[in-house]
Amino acid sequence: MKTDMKQRLVSATPIALGSLFLLAYANTFLLIGIVAMLGSAAICEYCCLLKKQQIVLPQYTMVFCSIVIISSVEFSFLVMWLMVLAKLACSCFLQDKDWGQDLLFAMALFWIPLPLAHLVMLSQLQEGSTLLVLVVLVIWIVDSAAYLGGKRWGRVKLCAGVSPGKTVEGALCGVVAGAVCAMISMPLLTDTLSFLDALIVGAVIGVVGQLGDLVESRLKRFCQVKDSGSFLTGHGGVLDRLDSVLPSLLVAYYLIVLL
């Protein structure tokens, strides 16, 4: 465990610090560019994973769609559905219709570029840069607490058929850590959220982030791989790093707007 954690920290710390700096200080155009590159890499990993099960998706078309969705920012939901409908319309004119491919196409756009567009949208809110950094920090705290709590106290398997290493105790540690971290940090560093609002945001991120992790674990198990790629030593691919971030960004944005 100590060796594994040391390897994770050594490889991830410089990137984590650089990411926080960019989230805090990058202008909108630079942020869109960076996020679009991440989304493109994640889409490529997604397509490569499915190829292992002889499922071939239009990778370059999906990368193009991902970039357009992320760049459209506030209109990302509309643009995503227009692209999905366009793909369905194209399938209607093909002799060999593959509705399963269309479903996987739509899933990829909903799962990857749409939440990344909301990362940019979050940065554009009042005190957006601070909120974005805090949301990402809470997501990382949830991941770390769930991992360490599971290693230390984990007994009951959370979803053994999907991810044997995850435990109920670890998941609870993640939710509690996310709620406490958000409740302490957000009201102190921004006027946008009260203590109660921050508690809700942190707890929801704790739940949704771990669900996102399980979804990606299910995809990897279906494709019979351990990691989605080899982007970072000890951490797997881009999708492995974004699995909990993606749904958390989407949910956090609307929670913050509504609260």
C-alpha positions as semicolon CSV with decimal commas, in nm:
position;residue;x (nm);y (nm);z (nm)
1;M;0,000;0,000;0,000
2;K;0,279;0,245;0,092
3;T;0,469;0,180;-0,232
4;D;0,150;0,216;-0,436
5;M;0,061;0,545;-0,266
6;K;0,415;0,680;-0,306
7;Q;0,408;0,603;-0,679
8;R;0,070;0,772;-0,714
9;L;0,181;1,083;-0,528
10;V;0,511;1,122;-0,715
11;S;0,347;1,093;-1,056
12;A;0,031;1,292;-0,981
13;T;0,145;1,584;-0,762
14;P;0,309;1,800;-1,034
15;I;0,013;1,751;-1,268
16;A;-0,235;1,820;-0,988
17;L;-0,065;2,146;-0,893
18;G;-0,037;2,252;-1,256
19;S;-0,404;2,169;-1,312
20;L;-0,515;2,378;-1,015
21;F;-0,305;2,671;-1,137
22;L;-0,463;2,653;-1,483
23;L;-0,814;2,620;-1,342
24;A;-0,758;2,926;-1,126
25;Y;-0,585;3,155;-1,376
26;A;-0,650;3,039;-1,734
27;N;-0,876;3,260;-1,944
28;T;-1,183;3,110;-2,111
29;F;-1,021;3,044;-2,449
30;L;-0,719;2,871;-2,297
31;L;-0,943;2,667;-2,067
32;I;-1,161;2,556;-2,359
33;G;-0,849;2,453;-2,550
34;I;-0,709;2,246;-2,263
35;V;-1,044;2,086;-2,186
36;A;-1,102;2,009;-2,555
37;M;-0,768;1,825;-2,568
38;L;-0,860;1,624;-2,258
39;G;-1,200;1,543;-2,404
40;S;-1,042;1,432;-2,734
41;A;-0,797;1,204;-2,551
42;A;-1,079;1,055;-2,342
43;I;-1,292;0,993;-2,653
44;C;-0,999;0,816;-2,821
45;E;-0,953;0,594;-2,515
46;Y;-1,325;0,517;-2,513
47;C;-1,316;0,410;-2,879
48;C;-1,000;0,205;-2,827
49;L;-1,156;0,024;-2,532
50;L;-1,461;-0,077;-2,733
51;K;-1,245;-0,195;-3,022
52;K;-1,124;-0,471;-2,791
53;Q;-1,477;-0,611;-2,815
54;Q;-1,492;-0,559;-3,194
55;I;-1,714;-0,253;-3,155
56;V;-1,593;0,010;-3,401
57;L;-1,710;0,368;-3,351
58;P;-1,641;0,670;-3,577
59;Q;-1,353;0,796;-3,362
60;Y;-1,259;1,107;-3,561
61;T;-1,621;1,211;-3,596
62;M;-1,665;1,173;-3,222
63;V;-1,352;1,378;-3,150
64;F;-1,487;1,653;-3,376
65;C;-1,825;1,640;-3,199
66;S;-1,652;1,653;-2,860
67;I;-1,457;1,966;-2,953
68;V;-1,771;2,137;-3,087
69;I;-1,974;2,054;-2,774
70;I;-1,703;2,181;-2,538
71;S;-1,654;2,496;-2,746
72;S;-2,027;2,571;-2,753
73;V;-2,028;2,606;-2,370
74;E;-2,378;2,733;-2,270
75;F;-2,537;2,564;-2,574
76;S;-2,362;2,232;-2,508
77;F;-2,681;2,038;-2,424
78;L;-2,855;2,158;-2,742
79;V;-2,551;2,091;-2,960
80;M;-2,506;1,743;-2,812
81;W;-2,865;1,642;-2,887
82;L;-2,845;1,786;-3,238
83;M;-2,538;1,570;-3,302
84;V;-2,703;1,259;-3,160
85;L;-3,012;1,319;-3,376
86;A;-2,791;1,377;-3,679
87;K;-2,619;1,042;-3,614
88;L;-2,957;0,868;-3,583
89;A;-3,075;1,033;-3,906
90;C;-2,763;0,910;-4,086
91;S;-2,824;0,558;-3,955
92;C;-3,175;0,563;-4,100
93;F;-3,026;0,592;-4,449
94;L;-2,786;0,301;-4,401
95;Q;-2,882;-0,048;-4,507
96;D;-2,710;-0,207;-4,206
97;K;-2,843;-0,007;-3,915
98;D;-2,648;-0,045;-3,592
99;W;-2,856;0,110;-3,315
100;G;-2,612;-0,023;-3,055
101;Q;-2,338;0,189;-3,210
102;D;-2,568;0,492;-3,202
103;L;-2,638;0,432;-2,833
104;L;-2,265;0,410;-2,754
105;F;-2,207;0,723;-2,964
106;A;-2,469;0,914;-2,761
107;M;-2,336;0,775;-2,432
108;A;-1,985;0,898;-2,513
109;L;-2,103;1,252;-2,590
110;F;-2,316;1,268;-2,276
111;W;-2,046;1,116;-2,057
112;I;-1,734;1,303;-2,173
113;P;-1,764;1,639;-2,358
114;L;-2,092;1,752;-2,200
115;P;-1,958;1,755;-1,839
116;L;-1,632;1,912;-1,963
117;A;-1,834;2,195;-2,119
118;H;-1,987;2,248;-1,775
119;L;-1,637;2,283;-1,632
120;V;-1,598;2,591;-1,853
121;M;-1,949;2,708;-1,758
122;L;-1,863;2,672;-1,389
123;S;-1,557;2,892;-1,437
124;Q;-1,781;3,166;-1,584
125;L;-2,006;3,194;-1,278
126;Q;-1,958;3,465;-1,017
127;E;-1,638;3,368;-0,833
128;G;-1,623;3,088;-1,089
129;S;-1,247;3,027;-1,077
130;T;-1,256;2,982;-0,699
131;L;-1,561;2,757;-0,718
132;L;-1,403;2,545;-0,992
133;V;-1,083;2,492;-0,795
134;L;-1,282;2,404;-0,482
135;V;-1,510;2,159;-0,666
136;V;-1,209;1,982;-0,820
137;L;-1,038;1,971;-0,479
138;V;-1,348;1,815;-0,323
139;I;-1,359;1,553;-0,600
140;W;-0,994;1,464;-0,534
141;I;-1,055;1,452;-0,157
142;V;-1,348;1,216;-0,212
143;D;-1,134;0,986;-0,431
144;S;-0,845;0,984;-0,184
145;A;-1,064;0,934;0,123
146;A;-1,257;0,650;-0,043
147;Y;-0,930;0,479;-0,142
148;L;-0,758;0,520;0,196
149;G;-1,074;0,448;0,397
150;G;-1,134;0,133;0,196
151;K;-0,776;0,017;0,250
152;R;-0,794;0,085;0,623
153;W;-1,148;-0,017;0,720
154;G;-1,297;-0,182;0,415
155;R;-1,482;-0,507;0,482
156;V;-1,811;-0,509;0,291
157;K;-1,778;-0,510;-0,089
158;L;-1,964;-0,225;-0,256
159;C;-2,006;-0,383;-0,600
160;A;-1,785;-0,690;-0,624
161;G;-1,897;-0,781;-0,975
162;V;-1,788;-0,445;-1,114
163;S;-1,501;-0,325;-0,893
164;P;-1,382;-0,583;-0,636
165;G;-1,156;-0,335;-0,455
166;K;-1,430;-0,089;-0,360
167;T;-1,602;-0,123;-0,024
168;V;-1,904;0,029;0,149
169;E;-1,677;0,165;0,424
170;G;-1,452;0,332;0,169
171;A;-1,749;0,483;-0,012
172;L;-1,886;0,626;0,315
173;C;-1,545;0,773;0,396
174;G;-1,548;0,943;0,057
175;V;-1,894;1,094;0,105
176;V;-1,816;1,218;0,458
177;A;-1,479;1,362;0,354
178;G;-1,636;1,539;0,055
179;A;-1,911;1,692;0,268
180;V;-1,671;1,807;0,542
181;C;-1,415;1,945;0,295
182;A;-1,681;2,142;0,105
183;M;-1,851;2,266;0,422
184;I;-1,523;2,399;0,561
185;S;-1,360;2,540;0,247
186;M;-1,637;2,675;0,026
187;P;-1,811;2,922;0,262
188;L;-1,470;3,051;0,379
189;L;-1,334;3,116;0,029
190;T;-1,646;3,222;-0,159
191;D;-1,969;3,408;-0,080
192;T;-2,167;3,198;-0,329
193;L;-2,253;2,910;-0,094
194;S;-2,360;2,887;0,270
195;F;-2,237;2,611;0,502
196;L;-2,553;2,406;0,437
197;D;-2,530;2,455;0,060
198;A;-2,165;2,352;0,061
199;L;-2,248;2,046;0,272
200;I;-2,507;1,937;0,015
201;V;-2,270;1,998;-0,277
202;G;-1,989;1,805;-0,109
203;A;-2,208;1,509;-0,013
204;V;-2,363;1,485;-0,360
205;I;-2,019;1,500;-0,523
206;G;-1,916;1,219;-0,288
207;V;-2,199;0,999;-0,414
208;V;-2,203;1,094;-0,783
209;G;-1,825;1,083;-0,821
210;Q;-1,809;0,726;-0,694
211;L;-2,096;0,624;-0,921
212;G;-1,897;0,763;-1,214
213;D;-1,602;0,554;-1,102
214;L;-1,822;0,242;-1,102
215;V;-1,956;0,318;-1,450
216;E;-1,604;0,335;-1,590
217;S;-1,507;0,020;-1,400
218;R;-1,803;-0,157;-1,562
219;L;-1,686;-0,043;-1,906
220;K;-1,332;-0,168;-1,840
221;R;-1,460;-0,501;-1,713
222;F;-1,673;-0,536;-2,028
223;C;-1,364;-0,464;-2,239
224;Q;-1,148;-0,690;-2,018
225;V;-0,881;-0,431;-1,938
226;K;-0,734;-0,301;-1,613
227;D;-0,680;0,061;-1,721
228;S;-0,831;0,274;-1,995
229;G;-0,481;0,381;-2,104
230;S;-0,133;0,468;-1,979
231;F;-0,149;0,845;-1,946
232;L;0,001;0,862;-1,595
233;T;0,221;0,616;-1,404
234;G;0,017;0,437;-1,139
235;H;-0,304;0,612;-1,246
236;G;-0,399;0,461;-1,582
237;G;-0,545;0,662;-1,866
238;V;-0,729;0,991;-1,907
239;L;-1,066;0,825;-1,852
240;D;-0,934;0,667;-1,533
241;R;-0,857;1,015;-1,401
242;L;-1,180;1,172;-1,522
243;D;-1,424;0,895;-1,426
244;S;-1,537;1,063;-1,103
245;V;-1,468;1,419;-1,223
246;L;-1,706;1,413;-1,520
247;P;-2,042;1,342;-1,349
248;S;-1,938;1,550;-1,047
249;L;-1,879;1,859;-1,264
250;L;-2,219;1,827;-1,428
251;V;-2,407;1,783;-1,101
252;A;-2,200;2,042;-0,910
253;Y;-2,268;2,310;-1,169
254;Y;-2,646;2,277;-1,148
255;L;-2,644;2,242;-0,770
256;I;-2,442;2,564;-0,734
257;V;-2,672;2,748;-0,975
258;L;-2,987;2,624;-0,802
259;L;-2,864;2,674;-0,445
